[in-house]
Amino acid sequence: MKKFLLYIIKIFLVIILIAVLLDGFYTYVFMQSRNRGKIENVVNSKAEKYDVVILGSSRANNHFVAQMFEDKGLKTFNYGMSGGHLFEASLMLKLMIERKYEIKNVILEADLNLSNDQESEGVAAKFLPFIHCSKVIKEHFSTEKYFNELYYIPFYRYVKFDSKIGFREIYKITANEKTNALDNLGYYPLQKHKNGNMKNNIVNLNPLAYNKYYEEIKDICKKNNINFIAVMTPMCENVVGMNYFDKVKKAYPEIHNYENTVVENKYFSSCGHMTDEGAKLFTAKILKDFFNK
Protein backbone atom coordinates (compact mmCIF):
# COMPACT_ATOMS: atom_id res chain seq x y z
CA MET A 1 0.00 0.00 0.00
CA LYS A 2 2.85 2.34 0.88
CA LYS A 3 4.54 1.71 -2.48
CA PHE A 4 1.27 2.34 -4.27
CA LEU A 5 0.81 5.69 -2.49
CA LEU A 6 4.38 6.70 -3.32
CA TYR A 7 3.73 5.76 -6.94
CA ILE A 8 0.58 7.92 -7.03
CA ILE A 9 2.46 10.83 -5.44
CA LYS A 10 5.25 10.54 -8.01
CA ILE A 11 2.74 10.54 -10.89
CA PHE A 12 1.03 13.58 -9.38
CA LEU A 13 4.36 15.43 -9.05
CA VAL A 14 5.28 14.56 -12.65
CA ILE A 15 1.93 15.92 -13.87
CA ILE A 16 2.46 19.13 -11.89
CA LEU A 17 5.98 19.49 -13.30
CA ILE A 18 4.76 18.98 -16.88
CA ALA A 19 1.96 21.51 -16.32
CA VAL A 20 4.45 24.07 -14.97
CA LEU A 21 6.80 23.54 -17.92
CA LEU A 22 4.00 23.77 -20.48
CA ASP A 23 2.62 26.88 -18.78
CA GLY A 24 6.02 28.52 -18.93
CA PHE A 25 6.52 27.55 -22.57
CA TYR A 26 3.10 28.77 -23.72
CA THR A 27 3.48 32.03 -21.81
CA TYR A 28 6.94 32.58 -23.30
CA VAL A 29 5.55 32.11 -26.82
CA PHE A 30 2.72 34.58 -26.21
CA MET A 31 5.22 37.10 -24.84
CA GLN A 32 6.97 37.05 -28.24
CA SER A 33 3.76 37.70 -30.19
CA ARG A 34 2.90 41.14 -31.57
CA ASN A 35 1.16 40.57 -34.89
CA ARG A 36 -1.68 38.18 -34.01
CA GLY A 37 -4.02 40.56 -32.22
CA LYS A 38 -4.55 43.86 -30.47
CA ILE A 39 -4.15 42.53 -26.95
CA GLU A 40 -0.67 41.03 -27.30
CA ASN A 41 0.29 44.02 -29.44
CA VAL A 42 -0.32 46.27 -26.42
CA VAL A 43 0.99 43.84 -23.79
CA ASN A 44 4.29 43.39 -25.64
CA SER A 45 4.71 47.04 -26.58
CA LYS A 46 6.64 49.90 -25.04
CA ALA A 47 5.46 53.45 -24.43
CA GLU A 48 3.48 54.83 -27.38
CA LYS A 49 2.09 58.28 -28.08
CA TYR A 50 -1.39 58.66 -29.55
CA ASP A 51 -3.60 61.61 -30.30
CA VAL A 52 -6.63 59.33 -30.46
CA VAL A 53 -7.29 55.83 -29.13
CA ILE A 54 -10.61 54.19 -30.00
CA LEU A 55 -12.11 51.59 -27.67
CA GLY A 56 -15.25 49.46 -27.71
CA SER A 57 -16.82 46.45 -29.34
CA SER A 58 -17.23 45.59 -33.02
CA ARG A 59 -19.36 48.74 -33.22
CA ALA A 60 -16.12 50.64 -32.62
CA ASN A 61 -13.96 48.27 -34.65
CA ASN A 62 -16.21 48.63 -37.74
CA HIS A 63 -17.33 52.25 -37.35
CA PHE A 64 -14.27 54.45 -36.77
CA VAL A 65 -12.00 54.79 -39.80
CA ALA A 66 -8.63 55.40 -38.16
CA GLN A 67 -6.94 56.51 -41.39
CA MET A 68 -9.32 59.48 -41.62
CA PHE A 69 -7.99 60.69 -38.25
CA GLU A 70 -4.43 60.17 -39.49
CA ASP A 71 -5.23 62.23 -42.58
CA LYS A 72 -6.03 65.09 -40.20
CA GLY A 73 -2.62 64.74 -38.57
CA LEU A 74 -3.91 62.78 -35.57
CA LYS A 75 -1.94 59.66 -34.67
CA THR A 76 -4.71 57.12 -34.13
CA PHE A 77 -5.37 53.45 -33.58
CA ASN A 78 -8.68 51.61 -33.39
CA TYR A 79 -8.51 49.15 -30.50
CA GLY A 80 -12.17 48.13 -30.80
CA MET A 81 -12.57 44.37 -30.38
CA SER A 82 -15.30 42.35 -32.05
CA GLY A 83 -17.37 40.59 -29.41
CA GLY A 84 -15.80 42.64 -26.63
CA HIS A 85 -17.58 44.28 -23.72
CA LEU A 86 -16.60 47.23 -21.55
CA PHE A 87 -14.81 44.72 -19.28
CA GLU A 88 -12.20 44.25 -22.00
CA ALA A 89 -12.16 47.89 -23.12
CA SER A 90 -11.34 49.01 -19.59
CA LEU A 91 -8.58 46.42 -19.26
CA MET A 92 -7.10 47.45 -22.60
CA LEU A 93 -6.86 51.07 -21.43
CA LYS A 94 -5.34 49.98 -18.11
CA LEU A 95 -2.67 48.04 -20.02
CA MET A 96 -1.82 51.12 -22.09
CA ILE A 97 -1.40 53.18 -18.93
CA GLU A 98 0.68 50.41 -17.34
CA ARG A 99 2.95 50.55 -20.38
CA LYS A 100 3.28 54.34 -20.10
CA TYR A 101 1.28 55.26 -23.20
CA GLU A 102 0.73 58.98 -23.71
CA ILE A 103 -2.84 59.47 -24.96
CA LYS A 104 -4.56 62.77 -25.66
CA ASN A 105 -8.06 61.54 -26.52
CA VAL A 106 -10.01 58.34 -25.90
CA ILE A 107 -13.12 57.73 -27.99
CA LEU A 108 -15.29 55.07 -26.39
CA GLU A 109 -18.19 53.41 -28.17
CA ALA A 110 -20.69 53.19 -25.33
CA ASP A 111 -24.19 52.14 -26.27
CA LEU A 112 -25.37 48.51 -26.41
CA ASN A 113 -22.41 47.42 -24.27
CA LEU A 114 -23.72 49.52 -21.36
CA SER A 115 -26.40 46.89 -20.81
CA ASN A 116 -24.01 44.53 -19.02
CA ASP A 117 -20.85 44.59 -16.92
CA GLN A 118 -19.80 41.00 -17.59
CA GLU A 119 -16.72 39.84 -19.41
CA SER A 120 -16.90 38.52 -22.95
CA GLU A 121 -15.39 35.12 -22.27
CA GLY A 122 -13.97 34.58 -25.74
CA VAL A 123 -12.26 37.99 -25.83
CA ALA A 124 -11.26 38.07 -22.15
CA ALA A 125 -9.49 34.71 -22.55
CA LYS A 126 -6.93 36.35 -24.82
CA PHE A 127 -5.62 38.39 -21.86
CA LEU A 128 -5.03 35.29 -19.74
CA PRO A 129 -1.61 34.21 -21.10
CA PHE A 130 -0.26 37.39 -19.48
CA ILE A 131 -1.99 37.10 -16.10
CA HIS A 132 1.35 36.43 -14.34
CA CYS A 133 3.16 39.14 -16.33
CA SER A 134 0.87 42.10 -15.71
CA LYS A 135 -0.35 43.43 -12.40
CA VAL A 136 -3.37 45.13 -13.99
CA ILE A 137 -4.51 41.93 -15.71
CA LYS A 138 -4.25 40.01 -12.43
CA GLU A 139 -6.20 42.67 -10.54
CA HIS A 140 -8.82 43.03 -13.28
CA PHE A 141 -9.63 39.31 -13.16
CA SER A 142 -9.28 39.00 -9.38
CA THR A 143 -13.01 39.47 -8.77
CA GLU A 144 -14.03 36.80 -11.28
CA LYS A 145 -15.38 33.62 -9.68
CA TYR A 146 -12.85 31.33 -11.38
CA PHE A 147 -9.80 33.54 -10.71
CA ASN A 148 -8.04 31.18 -8.28
CA GLU A 149 -8.09 28.27 -10.73
CA LEU A 150 -6.81 30.43 -13.57
CA TYR A 151 -4.08 32.09 -11.55
CA TYR A 152 -2.81 29.33 -9.28
CA ILE A 153 -3.26 26.10 -11.25
CA PRO A 154 -0.47 25.87 -13.86
CA PHE A 155 -1.60 25.43 -17.45
CA TYR A 156 -5.29 25.36 -16.43
CA ARG A 157 -6.17 28.54 -18.34
CA TYR A 158 -4.64 27.17 -21.54
CA VAL A 159 -6.68 23.98 -21.25
CA LYS A 160 -9.94 25.73 -20.32
CA PHE A 161 -9.66 28.18 -23.21
CA ASP A 162 -7.87 25.91 -25.67
CA SER A 163 -9.86 27.22 -28.66
CA LYS A 164 -8.56 30.76 -28.02
CA ILE A 165 -5.12 30.39 -26.46
CA GLY A 166 -4.30 26.71 -26.86
CA PHE A 167 -2.03 24.65 -29.12
CA ARG A 168 -3.48 25.98 -32.38
CA GLU A 169 -2.69 29.56 -31.40
CA ILE A 170 0.78 28.61 -30.19
CA TYR A 171 1.46 26.95 -33.54
CA LYS A 172 0.34 30.04 -35.48
CA ILE A 173 2.48 32.34 -33.36
CA THR A 174 5.57 30.19 -33.83
CA ALA A 175 4.81 29.98 -37.57
CA ASN A 176 4.61 33.79 -37.60
CA GLU A 177 1.13 33.73 -39.14
CA LYS A 178 -0.38 37.20 -39.08
CA THR A 179 -4.05 38.15 -38.77
CA ASN A 180 -5.83 41.21 -40.15
CA ALA A 181 -6.56 42.57 -36.65
CA LEU A 182 -3.83 45.21 -36.94
CA ASP A 183 -4.50 46.17 -40.57
CA ASN A 184 -5.97 49.58 -41.40
CA LEU A 185 -4.77 50.94 -38.04
CA GLY A 186 -7.13 48.53 -36.30
CA TYR A 187 -10.23 49.48 -38.28
CA TYR A 188 -12.10 46.59 -39.92
CA PRO A 189 -14.17 47.66 -42.97
CA LEU A 190 -17.36 45.81 -43.81
CA GLN A 191 -19.11 45.39 -47.15
CA LYS A 192 -22.79 45.13 -48.05
CA HIS A 193 -24.08 41.54 -48.12
CA LYS A 194 -27.31 40.21 -49.55
CA ASN A 195 -27.85 37.99 -46.51
CA GLY A 196 -26.97 40.60 -43.89
CA ASN A 197 -29.34 40.66 -40.91
CA MET A 198 -31.22 43.93 -41.41
CA LYS A 199 -33.66 43.43 -38.53
CA ASN A 200 -32.94 43.97 -34.86
CA ASN A 201 -35.12 44.14 -31.77
CA ILE A 202 -33.67 45.81 -28.68
CA VAL A 203 -36.98 46.53 -26.92
CA ASN A 204 -35.95 44.51 -23.86
CA LEU A 205 -32.44 45.96 -23.68
CA ASN A 206 -31.74 48.41 -20.86
CA PRO A 207 -28.54 50.20 -19.86
CA LEU A 208 -27.30 49.55 -16.35
CA ALA A 209 -27.78 52.49 -14.01
CA TYR A 210 -24.13 52.05 -13.04
CA ASN A 211 -21.71 50.24 -15.32
CA LYS A 212 -18.54 49.51 -13.37
CA TYR A 213 -16.23 49.33 -16.36
CA TYR A 214 -17.60 52.41 -18.09
CA GLU A 215 -16.95 54.34 -14.88
CA GLU A 216 -13.45 52.84 -14.68
CA ILE A 217 -12.64 54.14 -18.16
CA LYS A 218 -13.93 57.61 -17.26
CA ASP A 219 -11.87 57.61 -14.07
CA ILE A 220 -8.68 56.44 -15.80
CA CYS A 221 -9.03 59.23 -18.36
CA LYS A 222 -9.59 61.82 -15.65
CA LYS A 223 -6.57 60.70 -13.62
CA ASN A 224 -4.31 60.71 -16.68
CA ASN A 225 -5.52 63.99 -18.23
CA ILE A 226 -7.02 62.22 -21.23
CA ASN A 227 -9.92 63.87 -23.02
CA PHE A 228 -12.78 61.37 -22.77
CA ILE A 229 -15.30 61.21 -25.62
CA ALA A 230 -18.10 58.65 -25.26
CA VAL A 231 -20.44 58.16 -28.21
CA MET A 232 -23.37 56.03 -29.29
CA THR A 233 -22.91 54.80 -32.84
CA PRO A 234 -25.54 54.31 -35.60
CA MET A 235 -27.98 51.48 -36.19
CA CYS A 236 -30.09 50.81 -39.27
CA GLU A 237 -33.59 52.17 -39.81
CA ASN A 238 -35.29 48.80 -39.18
CA VAL A 239 -34.38 48.56 -35.48
CA VAL A 240 -37.27 48.10 -33.07
CA GLY A 241 -36.73 49.67 -29.65
CA MET A 242 -34.60 52.67 -30.55
CA ASN A 243 -35.72 54.39 -27.35
CA TYR A 244 -32.88 52.39 -25.79
CA PHE A 245 -30.60 55.24 -26.82
CA ASP A 246 -32.83 57.72 -25.00
CA LYS A 247 -32.48 55.56 -21.89
CA VAL A 248 -28.69 55.69 -22.27
CA LYS A 249 -28.76 59.47 -22.63
CA LYS A 250 -30.89 59.78 -19.50
CA ALA A 251 -28.61 57.52 -17.44
CA TYR A 252 -25.35 58.88 -18.91
CA PRO A 253 -25.99 62.46 -20.15
CA GLU A 254 -22.31 62.96 -21.05
CA ILE A 255 -22.50 60.34 -23.82
CA HIS A 256 -22.97 61.87 -27.27
CA ASN A 257 -25.82 60.31 -29.23
CA TYR A 258 -24.93 59.62 -32.88
CA GLU A 259 -27.31 56.70 -33.41
CA ASN A 260 -29.25 58.61 -36.08
CA THR A 261 -26.27 60.11 -37.92
CA VAL A 262 -26.42 57.32 -40.51
CA VAL A 263 -29.69 55.41 -40.78
CA GLU A 264 -30.29 54.28 -44.36
CA ASN A 265 -30.03 50.52 -44.79
CA LYS A 266 -27.76 50.89 -47.81
CA TYR A 267 -24.99 52.02 -45.45
CA PHE A 268 -25.22 48.92 -43.25
CA SER A 269 -23.73 45.45 -43.56
CA SER A 270 -26.06 44.29 -40.79
CA CYS A 271 -28.44 46.27 -38.63
CA GLY A 272 -25.82 47.05 -36.00
CA HIS A 273 -22.75 47.42 -38.21
CA MET A 274 -22.14 49.94 -40.97
CA THR A 275 -20.38 49.26 -44.23
CA ASP A 276 -17.11 50.98 -45.01
CA GLU A 277 -19.08 53.70 -46.83
CA GLY A 278 -21.31 54.28 -43.83
CA ALA A 279 -18.36 54.26 -41.43
CA LYS A 280 -16.66 56.98 -43.47
CA LEU A 281 -19.76 59.20 -43.26
CA PHE A 282 -19.94 58.63 -39.53
CA THR A 283 -16.22 59.21 -38.95
CA ALA A 284 -16.37 62.46 -40.94
CA LYS A 285 -19.10 63.67 -38.57
CA ILE A 286 -17.04 62.76 -35.49
CA LEU A 287 -14.00 64.55 -36.89
CA LYS A 288 -16.04 67.65 -37.67
CA ASP A 289 -17.66 67.79 -34.24
CA PHE A 290 -14.66 67.01 -32.04
CA PHE A 291 -11.46 67.61 -34.02
CA ASN A 292 -12.28 70.39 -36.46
CA LYS A 293 -9.83 72.79 -34.82
N, C-alpha and C positions, 0 to 999 in steps of 0.2 A: 504493500500500500504506500509505503514511504517513497519507494522508487517511482511509483506511478505519479504521485504528487509532484515529485521533483521534475519528472518528465513534463508534466502539464505546465509547471512554472517556467521551465526552459522554453517551451513552445510559446508561451505567453510573452516572455521577454524577447524572443526572436521576432514575434509579430510587432511588438512595440518598437523594436529597433528598426525594422523594415519600414514601418509607418513614419518614424522620425526621419529616416533617410529619404524616403519618397517625398515627404513634406518639404524638406530642405531643397531637394532637387527641383520640384515643381515651382517653389517660390523663387528660386534662383533664376529659372527660365523666365518667369513672368517679370522679374526685375530687369531683364534685358530687353523687354518688349516695348516698342514705342510706336509701331505702325499698324497695330491690329485694332485699336479702338481709342476712344477719347479718354477713358479712365486711366489706362496705363500710360497714355501720352502725358497726362498731367502728373501722375504719381512719379514717373521716371524723368521728369523735367526739372530744370533749374529755374531761377527767377525769370519771369517774363514780364513784359510791359504791354498792356493793352489799353486802347482808348475805349473799346466796347467789348464786353463779354456777354454772350446770349445764353440763357439757361432756360430749361423747361423740358417738356415732353416732345413727342413727334410734332406737336403743333408749334413748337419753336424750331425744331430741326428742319421742318418743311416750309416754314413761313418767313424766315428772316434770311434774306439773300446777303450773306456776309460781304461778298465782293462789291456790292453797291455802297457799303460803308467805306470799304477800302478806297473806292473811287473818289470818295469825299475826303480822303486823307486821314481816315480813322482806322487805326490798326485794330482789326476785329477778328473774333473767332466765334463760331456758333457751336456751343457745347450742349445744345439740345439733344436729348437721348430718346429715341423711339421706345415707347413702352414705359418710360420713366415717370416717377412721381416726384413730388417736392422733397421727399425723403432723400432721393439721390441728387437732386439739384442742390440742396443745402450742403450735402457732403462734398459735392464737387467744388463748391465755392470754398468750403473749409480747407480742402486740399490745396487750392490755389494760394490761400492765405498762408498755410503752413509752409509752402514752398516759396514764400516771399514774392508772389506776383504783385505788380503794381497795376491797379485797375482804376480807371477813371469813371466808367459807367457800367452798370449791370442792368441789362434788360431781361426781365423775368416774364415768361409767359405764365400767367396765373389766371386760370379760368376753370375749366373742367377739373383740373387737378386739385382745386381747393376743396373738393367734395370728400377727400379722404386724407388721412395722415399716416397711411401705412406704406411700407416699402413695396416696391415692385420687385418681387423675388428674383425674376430672371435678370433684371438689370443690377439689382443690389449684389447679386452673387459675384459679379465681375470685380467688385471691390475687395472681396474676401482673400484673394491671394496675398494681399498686402496688409492684412490685419495685424501682423506682428511687426510690420515695418513702419507703420504710421500711427501715431498717438491719436489723431483725430478720427481715423477709421475705427480703431478700437473703441473709443468713447462713443462714437455715433451708433455703433451696434450694441453697446453695453446694456441697453434697456430692452433689447429683443429677447424673447423668451428662450431662444435656443443659443444664446450667446456663449454660455459655458462650454457646450459641446464643440462649437465652432472654434473657440479660442484655445481650449485646453487639450482637446483630443487631437493628436497629430494625424494629419491627412484626412480627417473626417470631412472637412469642408470640400475637399476635392472629390470625395466619393459622393457626398450628398448632392453636389451640383456638377456632376460629371458632364452633363450636356453643355454646360457653359464654361467650365474651367478645368475640365478633365483632360484625358489623354489626347483627344482629338485636337484640342486647342494647343496643348503643349507641342504636338507634332507640327502644327501650322506655324507656330512661333519659331521653332527650330528650323523649319524649312523657309523661313523668312517670307511667308505668304502674306501679302498686304490685303486689307479690306478697303472699301470706299468710304469708311467712316470719317476719314480726315481729308477727303477730297473737297474741293470747293469751299475751303476754309470752314469745314464742318457742316455746311448747308447741303441738304439732300433734296434736289429738285424732283418733282413729280410730274407725270404726264397725264393727259386725259385718257380714261379707259372706258370702253363701252360697258363693261360689267361693274363699274365702280358703284359702291353703295351710296346712292343719292337720297336716302331717307334716314332720318335719325330722330329718336324720341327721347328727350331729356326731361320730360315732365316730372319724373320722380327724383331727379337729381337736385341736391341742395348743398350749398357751400357750408362748410363747418363754421360755426361762429368764431372759433379760434383754431387756426391751423398752425400747429407747433412749428413745422418746418418753414412755412411762409414767414412766420415771425422771426425765426432764426436767420433767414436770409436778410430780412430788413435790418436786424440788429447787427449782423456782420458788416453790412454796408455802412451803417452809421458809425460803428467803431473804427472803421478803416477809411473813413472819408471818401466813400464811393457813392457816386450819384445813383440812386436806386430808381429804376423806371419799371413799374409793373403794368402789364397790358393784357387785355383780353383780345384774343385773335379771332378772325372771322369764321363763320360757319355758313353753309349754303342756305338758300332760300326755302328749302323743304323741311327744315328742322321744326319739330313740334316741341314746344316748351321753352321758347327763347326768353321767357321771363326769368329764366335761371340767371341770366346776365344782370338783370335788375337786382336780383337777390344778392349777387356778388357785390355790386356797386353799393348796396345798402350796408352790407356787412364790412366791406373794405373800400371806403370812399376814395382812397388814394389811388386805386387801380384805374387806369385809363381804359375806357370801353371802346374797342375798335371792332366789335363783332359785326357791325353793319357797314364796315368800310368797303368790303367786297362781298357781294351777296349772290350775284348771278351764277347759276349752276355751271355755265361754260368755263368758269375760272376754278372749278373744283375737280379734283381727282376722285374724292369721296366727300361725303357731306362735311366731314370735319377737317379735311386737308386740301389746301389749295394746290393747283398746278403751279408750275414754274412761272407762268404768265400772271396768275393771280398773286403769287408771292411777291413778284416784282412791283405790282401795283400797291400792295400793302406796305412793302418796305419803303417805297418812295414816300408814302404818307408819313411813316414813322420818322424818316430822315427830315422831312419838311417840318414836322411838328416839334421835334426835339433837338435836331442838329443843324438847323438851317444857318445858324450863325457861324 
